[in-house]
Amino acid sequence: MKKLCLLAVLLFTLPTHEPAYAQASKPKPGQPQPDQTWVLDRSTLTYHMSHPMHEVDGTSHAALGKGVCHAGQCDFLVAAAVKSFDSGDSNRDLHMLQVTRGALYPIVSVRFHLAQSSLDAPTLDCDLEVNFAGNTAHYSHVIFQQTIEGAEHHITGVVPSTVSDFKIDPPTFLTIPIKNEIPVRVEMFWHPS
């Protein structure tokens, strides 16, 4: 009986708020966020190519990504093999690899930086650096939408890329070149590790 009373006293006297060590790990307003690493769980990247005779989408689910946050600033890298994009026509995909010099430059990569304090915002305003086909293009203020469920961050948006951004000669079909715009739809699922 004495043990039961002692247990009850101990349980009722425990603090109902977070312990001091948990509070110490949370930054106070104005203090920098703690270091953090992010991992890309899964993604869908889809380019859209347009020609007067047809429209084509090529999709990759093979992107890898990582983000590292330090002193309130986060640096992210997302990369995919150029050959991982599938348009549903292997001949077209092979031609795309030739035109984009995929043998010399097999990876398309995207780098961007965000303030760590913005990682929970419903919209992310990103400045992107895209390396593709041996060239680098910069896109300012690309807006991505974000929904958060638990620890998972679901991010969607469109990168407004063009063939000329990467100094690629536009492929032709029946001597008519494709349109210059090749927007890339992005869907990514990230989580902190």
Number of C-alpha atoms within 10 A of each C-alpha: 6 7 8 9 10 10 12 11 11 10 11 9 9 9 8 8 8 9 10 8 8 9 11 10 10 12 11 10 7 6 10 15 19 13 13 16 15 17 18 21 15 15 21 17 20 22 22 16 20 16 15 10 9 9 10 15 18 19 18 18 16 16 21 16 20 19 22 17 19 15 13 16 17 21 17 19 19 19 17 19 16 24 17 16 21 18 19 12 10 10 9 14 18 13 13 18 18 12 14 22 16 20 12 11 16 18 19 20 20 19 19 17 18 18 15 20 12 14 14 12 12 13 16 20 15 16 16 20 17 23 18 22 21 16 13 15 16 15 15 10 11 14 15 18 15 19 15 16 7 7 10 15 20 18 19 20 17 17 17 13 19 18 18 13 17 17 15 17 13 16 17 11 12 6 7 12 14 20 15 18 16 21 18 21 17 17 19 21 18 20 17 14 11
